[in-house]
Amino acid sequence: MFDVCLFAGTTEGRQLALFFQETGLRAYVCVATEYGETLIPQGENIVVHAGRMDKAGMKALFDREKFPLVVDATHPYATLVTENIAAAAAETGTEYVRLLREKNDAALDAVYVGSIDEAAEYLKNTAGNILVTTGSKELLPYRSIPGYEERLYVRVLPMESSLSACGAAGIPPAHIIAMQGPFTAEMNSAIIRMTGAKYLVTKDSGTSGGFPEKIAAAEKEGIIPIVIGRPEERTGTPFEKLIQLLSERYGVQAPTRVSVIGIGMGNPGLLTGEAREALDRAECIIGAKRMVEATANGRPSFVTIDHGKIEDFIRAHAEYREIAVVMSGDTGFYSGAKKLLPLLEEHNLRVYPGISSLQYLCARLRTCWDDVHVISLHGREGSAAAAVAEHRKVFALVGGAGGAARVCEELCTAGLGHVSIAVGERLSYPDEKITEGTAEELRTRSFDPLSVLLIRNKSARLPRRSACLPDEAFLRSTGAGTGVPMTKAEVRAVSIAKLMLEPDSVVYDIGAGTGSVSVEMAGICTRGRIYAVECKPEAAALADKNRKHFGLYNLTIVEGMAPAACAPLPPPTHAFIGGTSGNMREVIAMLLQKNPDVRIVINLIALESIAEAMHCIETFGFSYAEVVQVSVAKAKKLGRYHLMNGQNPITIITLQNPTPGVGETKKEEAGA
């Protein structure tokens, strides 16, 4: 016994048959032609009857099979068929439901007529080619149009009966377009251009019948739509509501197929063939406004980029069997798909990659992208200068108004104004533009918010991983008096090693002096930030000279007395203290307040300073404290001999609150 009898023949009819196949409901599906039979999903629970039936044939079928329910999903213009189904159901006492295809108001400026005859009558007084998309059944009225053999092009189903009807109407073979829909707006536009049509004849077949796509193409190509008004239709149940009713009645639920599709920069022409097929199958489109507008083509849609709302929408709309979530670019390249996919695992999920802006821009510039370092500044904090200093090629997603210019300005400020930049604006769109120049040349230019950059730096160098610069590499005097004190190379190396810096560390250098320690740390923390705090103006000026001398973009000179001068700075991950002018306790308190886990290294010479530091260890209760003393002697040539010249011994104290890591020692073991 069957659960339902379905009269198909429309897109919704095929979707209902698919619903029955997936849920296991036993369905008897009636279609008018053998070709229609090929479009119905196959399954052990699906029986298909191909062939037209009159009311008597339908009544006999209902009497024989005793269907509990008949669903009429025939075309809105097939009024006689609908009348026969309803009458046969009433006479046999079979429950009847009419699938209601909602009307569409997409063609408010079209010419509306009541029938094929009226359409032909209107077209008699026009000039130019005509594209008819109303099928093959009613072609004879068009023969009354003067010169119809040359003017008329017809799009029909790829069936022998359709071709025979075209032949009977006198349509030349070259003017017959035999294709199976659905058709996108782009496909309709292509056919309009191919035929040179000035008029498009269509029926108001609703959203699922491709009506909005036809109207959109007509508007784009500047031709006139002739719309044959839909006959008055009996009341019925919309597709979404019908699926809900069937699910509740039979206690079934078909799995929703979700396609997450990367559509490139926004031009649908960049879709892969596989992604286009998935998009064409979709009954509902979800995504950002720009993405939905480019792909929905009149279909139901939901505009959002909120992952939770996307998941909730899919759960709440079981009537959609095929849902497409469209995303810009490639699904694996800085895409929202990364966080969305885990939320959709319970659905029948498929991901379709797209063409990323990285691939597209590099192709336009005729360069490879396998050696490109990628950064994203779109809604994120970060430094382009750090990446550009280290890599010969950097691709940057900048995002938002002024983003490209800000990157150029940052590079110039960091001493990288000479690097070459290609700015890609509105890639893939008709007004696409690529501008090339140096950062200095482009810093004052305005660019579209939809911009990306490819930055090339021939002099890029890898960061240093340890302190190793000789003392002679630093400037020691401002030229206005005696030299500024400087932490010597060997002590710098040990002190910086004790800090255990990372590439993205944020470091305070308190009492920076010449800035030698800051310069070494800036070379290591290429993705971080170094703040050289110095209270003496001449020393701060010298530290700034050394910053410029080494071309450091991530070193900031802060003139002022610590701890007050550190108030506006971001919390540090590390701190080096070379001098506090008697404020050691206050400085350490400030560091711990900004970051209780901060790692601190202190250099000390005077015994009084060492005593103060030891007192601070006990006062602040550090869980880890290490105290070492470094004595360095360098050979100095005297005549034929080399004599060792001793330097002041330096006490190096390392402090941190968290549990020590590998190789560290607790304060009790250090004797602190």
Buried (B, 14 or more C-beta within 10 A) or exposed (E): EBBBBBBBBBBBBBBBBBBBBBBBBBBBBBBBBEBBBEBBBEBEBBBBBBEEBEBEBBBEBBBEBEBBBBBBBBBBBBBEBBEBBBBBBEEBEBEBBBBBBEBBEBBEEBBBBEEBBBBBBBBEEBEEBBBBBBBBEBBBBBEEBEEBEEBBBBBBBEBEBBBEBBBEBEBEEEBBBBEEBBBBBBBBBBBBEEBEBBBBBBBBBBBBBBBBBBBBBBBBBEBBBBBBBBEEBEEBBBBBEBBBBBBEEBEBEBEBBBBBBBBBBBBBEBBBEEBBEBBBBBBBBBBBEBBBBBBBBBBBBBBBBEBEEBBEBBEEBBBBBBBBBBBBBBBEBBBBBEEBBEBBEEBBBEBBBBBBBBBBBBEBBEBEBEEBBBBBBBEEEBBBBBBBBBBBBBBBBBBEEEBBBBBBBBBBEBBBBEBBBBBBBBBBEEEBEEBEBBBBBBBEEEBBEBBBBBBBBEEBEEBBEEBEBEBEEBBBEBEEEEEBBBBBBBBBBBBBBBBBBBEBBBBBBBBBBBBBBBBBBBBBBBBBBBBBBBBBEBBBBBBBBBBEEBEBBBBBBBBEBBBEBBEEBEBBBBBBBBBBEEBBBBBBBBBBEBBEEBBBBBBBEEEEBBEBBBEBBEEBEBEBBBBEEBEBEEEEEEEEEEEEEEEEEBBBBBBBBEEBEEEBBBBEEBEB
